[in-house]
Amino acid sequence: MSFLIIKPVQCAPKCVFLWGGQALRAVSLSCLMWAGQGVASEYTITAEYTPDPGNPGNTMFINTSTDSGVCVEVPSLCTPDRLRSFLTQFGAVSDVGLIAREAYDNERSGAFFSMDGAFRFVTLTNDATGSTRTLRFALAGYGARYVLSKPVDGTAGHHNLWWGKTDPGGAWWQAPIPCFGGATPGYTNLTFDFFWRAPHQKRSCVKLPVFDIPGPFQYTNVNVAYSLLTPNPVDMDAGTYKGSMMYSVGPGGDIDFGDRTVVNDHALTINFELRVNTSLKVEFPAGSYRAVLQPEQGWQNGMNRGAAAPSLSARHLFKIAGTGYFKAYLNCEYVIGSDCAISTDTDTGPSQVPVDISVSLPASIVQWPGNLPAFKVPLKYGAEQAAVFKMGGLHGAQSATMHYDVKAQHVMEMVRHPGSTYSGLATLIFDVNL
């Protein structure tokens, strides 16, 4: 009686199936998965900018991504051009191996690599404000580990397997033209790690087998190096900017391993998250904790010969620097309506009058929304009535003014109690957490 048994005999690096007890060539279990639709590999690149008011010339994002791959294993390959790298989730395999004559007639049947290394523009959107910026991104090189099914004798054994399509050198680590550079972080008798720099356009880089290389012939540990050009963060709203882009993987795709191999994933998706932090630095000179309210012409002139009660005022100059948004409001010891107040005790009880507290900021800081000049903007009691401001870019410390005013109509209440001292505590709060 004839029967069919499908049984995996060996899982790595290859599986064979039995048909009535006869071994037939078949793809590995991993190849069965690779032959399917696959799930797109995905990687997120993160960067952060924290402004330093003491160093306004600092306009660079810091790449906070977790590196892996060649730039971790051989940092000297990446440092000069400020490259970063990461391991992908995909690989490729040729179960039948590479046939020398076939590869000589058609380079896509050899050890074929092609990558779109051109810079691409990616739009990033602030998820809170909706504002957009553009960054530039390019794949700059690729590395992997090829895995043989039969061992060779050291590096010489590996080198003897190959010759370049456009160069006579067989050493695998040496990139074939138009790729350039090259390195090997390591090798064994069965494996060889490599990294090649890619040209800035989509062109093929090929090594051809000198002999038939039996299958399965695999690429694992596939990693890519990249170059990232971030926008100028100084004029960006605070918050997180997000965007993404996709490279197709497979024959004819943006990342192409040729026709002889089967790739497990059909796409590489790269996400971007750029964080712009708000910075605020406020400096008051010594003694600014006390504001003495008095007429502009002094008490003697202001109250001379029964003249109408004057208004009272005081000013504090201070320095402010930063970028992004912030809000300002007051906490008060005494409150009248939404204003802070000053108070005194009289024979008939406490007397209180409101103090108008406002702020004038440099031209680079405007009210938000509306972008109106921030001149004598009233500050009120409580965070729910905060005034919101937008800093138009990181600058060094600039001059600003706090204003404290008691209207003449309220001074009339004060002069009814000669000899009294009015006082009160107002706390000014600048908060970058909107």
C-alpha positions as CSV (number, residue, x, y, z in Angstrom):
1,M,0.0,0.0,0.0
2,S,1.4,3.4,-1.0
3,F,1.2,6.2,1.5
4,L,2.5,9.7,2.1
5,I,4.4,10.8,5.1
6,I,5.3,14.5,5.5
7,K,7.9,14.6,8.4
8,P,10.5,17.3,9.2
9,V,13.7,15.4,9.8
10,Q,16.0,18.3,10.5
11,C,14.9,21.9,11.4
12,A,18.2,23.7,11.1
13,P,19.5,24.6,8.7
14,K,17.4,22.4,6.5
15,C,14.3,20.1,6.4
16,V,13.7,17.2,4.1
17,F,10.4,15.5,3.5
18,L,9.9,11.7,3.1
19,W,7.7,10.4,0.3
20,G,7.2,6.6,0.8
21,G,10.6,6.5,2.5
22,Q,12.4,8.4,-0.3
23,A,14.1,11.8,0.7
24,L,13.2,14.6,-1.6
25,R,14.7,18.1,-1.7
26,A,12.5,20.7,0.0
27,V,12.6,24.0,1.6
28,S,13.5,24.4,5.2
29,L,10.8,25.1,7.8
30,S,12.1,28.7,7.9
31,C,11.8,28.8,4.2
32,L,8.1,27.8,4.4
33,M,7.5,30.8,6.5
34,W,9.6,33.0,4.2
35,A,7.6,31.9,1.2
36,G,4.5,33.4,2.8
37,Q,3.3,36.9,2.8
38,G,5.4,37.8,5.8
39,V,5.0,40.6,8.3
40,A,6.8,43.9,7.5
41,S,9.9,44.5,9.6
42,E,9.6,47.6,11.7
43,Y,12.0,49.9,13.4
44,T,11.5,53.2,15.3
45,I,14.1,55.9,15.2
46,T,13.9,58.4,18.1
47,A,15.6,61.7,18.6
48,E,15.3,64.5,21.2
49,Y,16.1,68.1,21.5
50,T,16.3,69.9,24.8
51,P,17.2,73.6,24.4
52,D,19.9,75.1,26.6
53,P,19.3,78.8,27.1
54,G,22.9,79.2,28.2
55,N,24.0,77.8,24.8
56,P,21.5,79.1,22.1
57,G,23.9,77.9,19.4
58,N,22.9,74.3,20.1
59,T,20.4,73.3,17.4
60,M,21.0,69.6,17.1
61,F,18.7,66.7,17.8
62,I,20.2,63.8,19.8
63,N,19.5,60.4,18.3
64,T,18.3,58.3,21.2
65,S,17.6,55.1,19.2
66,T,18.9,51.8,20.4
67,D,21.7,50.8,18.0
68,S,22.5,47.3,16.9
69,G,24.3,45.8,14.0
70,V,27.6,47.0,12.4
71,C,27.8,50.4,14.1
72,V,27.8,48.6,17.4
73,E,30.2,45.9,16.4
74,V,32.6,48.1,14.4
75,P,32.0,51.7,15.4
76,S,34.9,53.0,13.4
77,L,33.0,52.3,10.2
78,C,30.1,54.6,11.2
79,T,31.6,57.4,13.2
80,P,33.2,59.5,10.4
81,D,29.9,59.9,8.6
82,R,27.8,59.8,11.7
83,L,25.9,56.7,10.6
84,R,23.7,54.6,12.9
85,S,22.6,51.0,12.3
86,F,19.9,48.5,13.4
87,L,19.1,44.9,12.9
88,T,16.1,44.1,10.7
89,Q,13.7,41.2,11.2
90,F,14.1,39.8,7.8
91,G,16.4,37.3,6.1
92,A,16.8,35.5,2.8
93,V,17.5,31.9,1.7
94,S,18.3,30.0,-1.5
95,D,17.4,26.4,-0.7
96,V,19.0,25.1,-3.9
97,G,22.1,27.2,-3.4
98,L,23.9,29.3,-6.0
99,I,24.8,27.8,-9.4
100,A,28.0,29.3,-10.8
101,R,27.1,29.1,-14.5
102,E,23.7,30.4,-14.0
103,A,25.0,33.3,-12.0
104,Y,27.6,34.1,-14.6
105,D,24.9,34.4,-17.2
106,N,22.5,36.4,-14.9
107,E,23.9,38.4,-12.0
108,R,20.6,38.3,-10.2
109,S,21.2,34.5,-9.7
110,G,24.4,35.2,-7.8
111,A,25.0,36.9,-4.5
112,F,23.0,39.9,-5.5
113,F,22.3,43.0,-3.4
114,S,20.6,46.2,-4.4
115,M,19.5,49.0,-2.1
116,D,17.9,52.4,-2.7
117,G,20.4,54.7,-1.0
118,A,18.9,58.0,-2.1
119,F,17.8,60.5,0.5
120,R,14.1,60.6,1.0
121,F,12.0,63.3,2.5
122,V,9.7,62.3,5.4
123,T,6.9,64.6,6.8
124,L,6.6,64.7,10.6
125,T,3.5,65.9,12.3
126,N,3.3,67.3,15.9
127,D,0.5,65.1,17.4
128,A,-0.6,68.0,19.7
129,T,-0.4,71.1,17.5
130,G,-0.6,69.6,14.0
131,S,2.4,71.5,12.8
132,T,4.7,69.7,10.4
133,R,8.4,69.5,9.6
134,T,10.5,67.5,7.2
135,L,13.5,65.3,7.8
136,R,15.8,63.5,5.3
137,F,16.7,59.9,5.6
138,A,18.9,57.5,3.5
139,L,19.9,53.9,3.8
140,A,23.7,54.1,3.7
141,G,24.9,50.5,3.8
142,Y,23.9,46.9,4.6
143,G,25.4,44.0,6.4
144,A,24.5,40.4,7.1
145,R,25.8,37.0,7.8
146,Y,25.9,34.4,5.1
147,V,25.5,30.9,6.2
148,L,26.9,27.9,4.2
149,S,25.6,24.4,4.3
150,K,29.1,22.9,4.2
151,P,32.2,24.3,6.0
152,V,35.2,25.8,4.4
153,D,38.7,26.3,5.7
154,G,39.0,29.7,7.3
155,T,39.0,33.0,5.6
156,A,40.9,31.6,2.6
157,G,38.2,29.1,2.1
158,H,35.6,31.8,2.1
159,H,37.5,34.0,-0.3
160,N,38.0,31.2,-2.8
161,L,34.3,30.8,-3.2
162,W,33.8,34.2,-4.9
163,W,34.9,36.7,-7.5
164,G,33.5,40.1,-8.1
165,K,31.3,41.0,-11.0
166,T,33.1,44.3,-11.4
167,D,36.3,43.7,-9.7
168,P,38.8,40.7,-9.6
169,G,39.0,40.5,-5.8
170,G,37.3,37.5,-4.3
171,A,37.5,38.6,-0.7
172,W,33.9,38.8,0.4
173,W,34.4,41.6,2.9
174,Q,35.7,43.9,0.2
175,A,32.6,45.5,-1.4
176,P,32.1,45.1,-5.1
177,I,31.7,48.2,-7.2
178,P,29.6,50.4,-7.0
179,C,29.4,49.6,-3.3
180,F,32.5,50.6,-1.4
181,G,34.3,50.0,1.8
182,G,33.7,46.8,3.7
183,A,34.4,45.0,6.9
184,T,33.9,41.7,8.6
185,P,33.0,41.7,12.3
186,G,33.6,37.9,12.4
187,Y,33.5,34.5,10.7
188,T,33.4,30.8,11.2
189,N,34.0,27.9,8.9
190,L,30.2,28.1,8.1
191,T,29.5,31.8,8.4
192,F,30.8,35.1,7.3
193,D,29.7,38.5,8.6
194,F,30.1,41.5,6.3
195,F,29.2,45.2,5.8
196,W,29.2,47.1,2.6
197,R,28.5,50.8,2.1
198,A,25.8,51.5,-0.5
199,P,25.8,54.1,-3.3
200,H,23.4,57.0,-3.1
201,Q,21.2,55.5,-5.9
202,K,19.7,52.1,-6.5
203,R,22.4,50.0,-8.1
204,S,23.4,46.4,-7.8
205,C,26.4,45.1,-6.0
206,V,27.2,41.4,-6.8
207,K,29.5,38.6,-5.9
208,L,29.5,35.6,-8.2
209,P,30.3,32.1,-7.0
210,V,33.4,30.4,-8.5
211,F,31.9,27.0,-7.7
212,D,28.4,25.8,-7.2
213,I,27.5,26.6,-3.6
214,P,25.1,23.9,-2.3
215,G,21.9,24.9,-0.5
216,P,20.6,26.1,1.7
217,F,22.5,29.3,1.4
218,Q,21.2,31.9,3.8
219,Y,21.5,35.5,4.8
220,T,20.8,36.2,8.5
221,N,21.4,39.0,10.9
222,V,20.5,41.5,8.1
223,N,21.2,45.0,9.3
224,V,21.2,48.4,7.7
225,A,23.1,51.6,8.4
226,Y,21.4,54.9,7.8
227,S,22.0,58.7,7.6
228,L,19.5,61.0,9.3
229,L,19.3,64.8,8.7
230,T,16.9,66.3,11.2
231,P,15.1,69.7,10.9
232,N,16.2,72.7,12.8
233,P,14.5,72.3,16.2
234,V,14.7,76.0,17.3
235,D,11.5,77.1,15.4
236,M,9.6,73.8,16.1
237,D,6.7,73.7,18.5
238,A,7.3,71.7,21.7
239,G,5.9,68.1,21.6
240,T,6.4,64.9,19.7
241,Y,6.6,64.8,15.9
242,K,5.8,61.5,14.2
243,G,6.1,60.1,10.7
244,S,7.0,56.9,8.9
245,M,8.2,55.5,5.6
246,M,8.4,52.1,4.0
247,Y,11.0,50.3,1.8
248,S,9.8,47.4,-0.2
249,V,11.8,44.2,0.1
250,G,12.2,41.5,-2.5
251,P,12.9,41.1,-6.2
252,G,12.6,44.5,-7.9
253,G,12.1,46.2,-4.5
254,D,13.9,49.0,-2.7
255,I,15.9,46.3,-0.9
256,D,16.6,43.4,-3.4
257,F,18.4,40.1,-2.8
258,G,18.1,38.9,-6.3
259,D,16.1,36.1,-7.9
260,R,17.7,33.1,-6.3
261,T,16.7,33.9,-2.8
262,V,13.4,34.0,-1.0
263,V,12.9,36.8,1.5
264,N,10.7,36.3,4.6
265,D,9.4,39.9,4.8
266,H,8.0,42.1,2.0
267,A,8.6,45.5,3.6
268,L,10.8,47.5,6.0
269,T,8.8,50.2,7.8
270,I,10.8,52.9,9.6
271,N,9.0,55.1,12.1
272,F,10.3,58.4,13.3
273,E,9.6,60.1,16.7
274,L,11.3,63.4,17.3
275,R,10.7,65.0,20.7
276,V,11.2,68.8,21.2
277,N,11.3,69.7,24.8
278,T,10.4,73.1,26.2
279,S,13.0,75.1,28.0
280,L,12.4,78.2,30.1
281,K,14.9,80.1,32.2
282,V,13.7,83.1,34.3
283,E,16.2,85.2,36.3
284,F,15.2,88.0,38.7
285,P,17.9,90.2,40.2
286,A,18.5,90.2,44.0
287,G,15.8,92.1,45.9
288,S,13.0,91.4,43.4
289,Y,11.0,89.6,46.1
290,R,9.8,93.0,47.3
291,A,7.8,95.6,45.3
292,V,7.3,99.0,46.9
293,L,4.1,100.6,45.4
294,Q,4.2,104.4,45.2
295,P,3.2,107.3,42.9
296,E,5.5,107.8,39.9
297,Q,6.3,111.3,41.2
298,G,6.7,110.2,44.8
299,W,4.3,110.5,47.7
300,Q,5.1,114.2,48.4
301,N,4.2,115.4,45.0
302,G,1.4,112.9,44.5
303,M,-0.5,113.9,47.6
304,N,0.3,117.7,47.5
305,R,-2.5,120.2,48.3
306,G,-5.5,118.0,48.1
307,A,-4.8,116.7,44.6
308,A,-6.7,113.6,43.5
309,A,-5.2,110.4,44.7
310,P,-2.5,109.1,42.4
311,S,-2.1,105.6,41.1
312,L,0.6,103.5,42.6
313,S,3.1,101.4,40.7
314,A,6.3,99.3,40.8
315,R,8.4,97.6,38.2
316,H,10.8,94.7,38.2
317,L,13.1,94.0,35.4
318,F,14.1,90.3,34.8
319,K,15.7,88.1,32.2
320,I,13.9,85.3,30.3
321,A,15.2,82.8,27.8
322,G,13.9,79.5,26.3
323,T,11.8,78.0,23.5
324,G,8.4,76.5,23.1
325,Y,5.2,77.4,25.0
326,F,4.7,78.3,28.6
327,K,1.9,79.7,30.8
328,A,2.1,82.3,33.6
329,Y,-0.3,82.9,36.5
330,L,-0.4,84.0,40.2
331,N,-1.0,82.5,43.6
332,C,-2.2,85.1,46.0
333,E,-2.3,85.6,49.8
334,Y,-5.4,87.8,49.3
335,V,-7.7,87.7,46.3
336,I,-10.2,90.1,45.0
337,G,-12.0,88.6,42.0
338,S,-9.2,87.1,39.9
339,D,-6.5,89.6,41.1
340,C,-4.1,89.5,43.9
341,A,-4.7,92.1,46.6
342,I,-2.9,94.0,49.4
343,S,-4.5,94.3,52.8
344,T,-4.2,96.2,56.1
345,D,-6.0,96.0,59.4
346,T,-8.1,99.1,60.5
347,D,-10.2,100.0,63.4
348,T,-13.3,98.9,61.5
349,G,-11.7,95.7,60.1
350,P,-9.4,94.7,57.2
351,S,-9.2,96.9,54.1
352,Q,-8.1,95.3,50.8
353,V,-7.4,96.7,47.4
354,P,-6.6,94.8,44.2
355,V,-3.2,95.0,42.5
356,D,-3.0,94.8,38.7
357,I,0.0,92.5,37.9
358,S,1.1,92.2,34.3
359,V,4.1,91.2,32.3
360,S,5.8,92.6,29.2
361,L,8.0,90.2,27.3
362,P,10.5,90.6,24.4
363,A,9.3,90.7,20.8
364,S,10.4,87.0,20.3
365,I,7.7,85.9,22.8
366,V,4.0,86.4,21.8
367,Q,0.6,85.6,23.3
368,W,-0.9,82.3,22.1
369,P,-3.1,81.9,20.4
370,G,-3.2,85.0,18.2
371,N,0.5,85.8,18.2
372,L,-0.2,89.3,19.7
373,P,2.7,91.2,21.3
374,A,3.1,90.4,24.9
375,F,3.0,94.0,26.4
376,K,1.5,94.4,29.8
377,V,-0.4,91.1,29.6
378,P,-2.6,90.8,32.8
379,L,-1.8,87.8,35.0
380,K,-4.6,86.4,37.1
381,Y,-5.0,84.1,40.1
382,G,-5.0,80.4,39.4
383,A,-3.8,78.1,36.7
384,E,-7.2,78.0,35.0
385,Q,-6.8,81.7,34.1
386,A,-3.2,81.4,33.0
387,A,-1.9,83.5,30.2
388,V,-0.2,81.4,27.5
389,F,2.9,82.5,25.6
390,K,4.8,81.1,22.6
391,M,8.6,81.6,22.4
392,G,9.5,82.0,18.7
393,G,13.0,80.5,19.0
394,L,15.8,79.9,21.4
395,H,17.6,83.0,22.3
396,G,20.0,84.1,25.0
397,A,18.5,85.9,28.0
398,Q,16.5,89.0,27.1
399,S,15.0,91.7,29.2
400,A,11.4,91.5,30.4
401,T,9.3,93.5,32.9
402,M,6.9,92.8,35.7
403,H,4.3,95.6,36.3
404,Y,2.5,96.1,39.6
405,D,-0.3,98.8,39.6
406,V,-3.0,100.0,42.0
407,K,-5.5,102.2,40.2
408,A,-6.2,105.7,41.7
409,Q,-9.8,104.7,42.5
410,H,-8.5,102.1,44.9
411,V,-5.9,104.4,46.4
412,M,-8.8,106.5,47.6
413,E,-9.7,103.5,49.9
414,M,-6.1,103.4,51.1
415,V,-5.9,107.2,52.0
416,R,-8.9,106.8,54.3
417,H,-6.6,105.0,56.6
418,P,-3.5,107.3,57.0
419,G,-0.5,105.6,58.6
420,S,-1.6,102.1,57.5
421,T,0.7,99.7,55.7
422,Y,-0.8,97.6,53.0
423,S,0.9,94.4,52.1
424,G,0.3,91.1,50.5
425,L,2.1,88.1,49.0
426,A,1.8,87.3,45.3
427,T,3.7,84.3,43.8
428,L,4.4,84.5,40.1
429,I,4.4,81.1,38.4
430,F,6.0,80.3,35.0
431,D,5.0,76.8,33.9
432,V,6.1,74.9,30.7
433,N,3.5,72.2,31.3
434,L,0.5,73.4,29.4
